[in-house]
Amino acid sequence: MNGGTILTNKIEIMKEYKWNEDTLNHFEFISSYATVNEVYNMIKEFVELDCQLEEGETEKDLVEDLINKIYKNKNHV
């Protein structure tokens, strides 16, 4: 190829995390009266203080997964 550039697409696959039902219920309840920002900050604090990361996980991944589950479940009620 004469000066050509090969582009590759980076595909990120979100890992599915299994959350304790009590944790989901707790944050779903809070989401019924708190703002999204407040819930996000509470989940972020929960992940930082109470979750143990496994290999390849980041706190950001856990926070995003939990917030998505909370609001996905809320939209299906």
C-alpha positions in Angstrom: 0.0 0.0 0.0 1.5 3.3 -1.1 1.3 5.6 1.9 -2.0 4.1 2.9 -3.2 4.0 6.5 -4.9 1.1 8.1 -7.5 2.0 10.6 -8.7 -0.4 13.2 -11.8 0.0 15.3 -11.5 -0.5 19.0 -14.5 -2.3 20.3 -15.0 -2.1 24.0 -17.2 -4.8 25.4 -18.8 -3.8 28.7 -18.4 -6.5 31.3 -21.6 -7.6 33.0 -21.4 -7.4 36.8 -23.6 -9.3 39.2 -24.9 -7.1 42.0 -26.4 -8.1 45.3 -30.2 -7.7 45.1 -30.1 -5.6 48.3 -27.6 -3.2 46.7 -29.8 -2.8 43.6 -33.0 -2.3 45.8 -31.2 0.3 47.9 -30.0 2.4 45.0 -33.3 2.0 43.1 -35.1 3.3 46.2 -32.7 6.3 46.5 -33.2 7.0 42.8 -36.9 7.5 43.4 -36.2 10.7 45.3 -32.6 11.8 44.6 -31.3 13.4 41.5 -29.2 11.4 39.0 -26.1 13.3 40.1 -26.8 12.5 43.8 -27.3 8.8 43.0 -24.1 8.7 40.9 -22.1 10.3 43.7 -23.5 7.8 46.2 -22.8 4.9 43.9 -19.3 6.2 43.3 -18.6 6.4 47.1 -20.1 2.9 47.6 -17.8 1.4 45.0 -14.8 3.2 46.4 -15.4 2.1 49.9 -17.3 -1.2 49.7 -16.3 -3.0 46.5 -13.2 -5.0 45.9 -11.9 -4.8 42.4 -11.0 -8.0 40.6 -8.4 -8.3 37.8 -9.2 -6.0 34.9 -11.9 -4.1 36.7 -11.9 -0.4 37.4 -14.0 1.6 39.8 -15.4 3.5 36.8 -16.6 0.3 35.2 -18.4 -0.7 38.3 -20.0 2.7 38.8 -21.2 2.8 35.2 -22.6 -0.7 35.3 -24.5 -0.1 38.6 -25.9 3.3 37.5 -27.0 1.7 34.2 -28.7 -1.1 36.0 -30.5 1.2 38.4 -31.9 3.4 35.7 -32.6 0.6 33.3 -34.7 -1.1 36.0 -36.4 2.1 36.9 -37.5 2.6 33.3 -39.1 -0.8 33.2 -41.3 -0.3 36.3 
